[in-house]
Amino acid sequence: MRPVVPLLLSLCMLCWAPWAQAQAQRVNRCTTAQGETVFTDRSCDALGATARMPPRGDSVGNTGIYRAGCARRLSELTGQIRDAVSLQDVNRLSSIYLWGNVSNAAANQIIGRLESVVQRPLLDIAPVYPEVAAPTPLPVDPNATLVEAVEAAAPQASRPRPIGLRLEQTLGTTATPARTVFGLRRQYGCFWITL
């Protein structure tokens, strides 16, 4: 019996060492005043940040985001819309709607419109871009080379940001097309839809 006790004690010490080391190297998830997530081995207070618990494990659909979170990327927002329509869940769709400054009567109308959106089969979600006026031609220096003239006359290649999302759907089981355009708003560091 005596040889067993030292063996058990040494086994306990071997198991304790990795656990103690893992506890010593604990990683904290913190949120800064700017809303950024920071992972550190120091305390959140030392960074001037607040501790943040990791989100729960119940993810929404296959988008990889959590119900408690918000869509920080446009792809996350479109994933949330797809999930809400595929599940015919108006509550899920209304959770990504920007409800600020909406009266009770207007809210009832909006819920009715969102309900009709989730009841129709979804074919596609496409971004809506702002109308861009044609650029006015710039005067070209008559002494410029052909390459310089082309570079001076070429419009700046900056793609505008989308201002909305267009849902292409059908009415019920028919092939009759239906289209809904949601406006896009960015508030609180997240994307939201509006009607």
Secondary structure, DSSP 4 states (H G I P E B T S, - for coil): -TTHHHHHHHHHHHHHHHHHHHHHTPPEEEE-TTS-EEEESS-TGGGT-EE-PPPPS-B-TTS--BTTS---SHHHHHHHHHHHHHTT-HHHHHTTB--TT--HHHHHHHHHHHHHHHHSPEEEEEEE----PPPPPPP--TTS-HHHHHHHHSPP--PPPP-EEEEEEESTTS--EEEEEEEEEEETTEEEEE-
